[in-house]
Amino acid sequence: MHLQPVFGAVLGRFTSAEALVRWNRPGHGMMPPGQFIPIAEQSSLVADLDSAIRRSGADPTRLEFELTETQLMVDHERAASILRKIRQRGIKVAIDDFGTGSSSMASLRQLPIDTLKIDRSFISSIGDGETDVDTTVVD
C-alpha cells in the first residue's frame, strides 16, 4: 500500500491521504492496478468489503471507496445499486478520472457519490481553444 497526500484547496493544507493498493506478486514484481483490479471487480464487492472492515476494525465513516468513471459506465444500474449499499455503511464514494470516459454530468446525478475527481486532461486545455466559452452557473 502506498499513501498519497490529499490537498484540500479550500483549507489550503493537506487534509488526508489516499491509500493506493499495489501488489508485489512473488516472482512477477509489482503488478499495476490494471492487472489485478478486474479480478477484484468480479468478487462479491459489498460482502468482501464488509469482511475486510470487520477483520481490520476500520471505522467505515473514515473510509472513501473510489472507482473510475470507466468502471461505473460498464453497468451503470448495477454500479448505482452497489454504491448505495456502500454508502449505507457510512463509507463515502468518490469517482476518479472523470472526463476520460464518455459519461455525462447528467449520468452522475443517478449515482450516490460524495466526491468527483475531474481528470487533469479534461480541464487542462480550458481557455486555450476557440470553442471555449464563458459560462454562468445558475441554481
Secondary structure as UniProt FT lines:
FT   STRAND          2..8
FT   TURN            9..12
FT   STRAND          13..20
FT   STRAND          23..25
FT   TURN            26..28
FT   STRAND          29..31
FT   HELIX           33..41
FT   HELIX           45..56
FT   HELIX           60..62
FT   STRAND          64..68
FT   HELIX           69..74
FT   HELIX           76..88
FT   TURN            89..90
FT   STRAND          92..98
FT   HELIX           105..108
FT   TURN            109..110
FT   STRAND          115..118
FT   HELIX           120..123
FT   TURN            124..128
FT   TURN            130..131
//
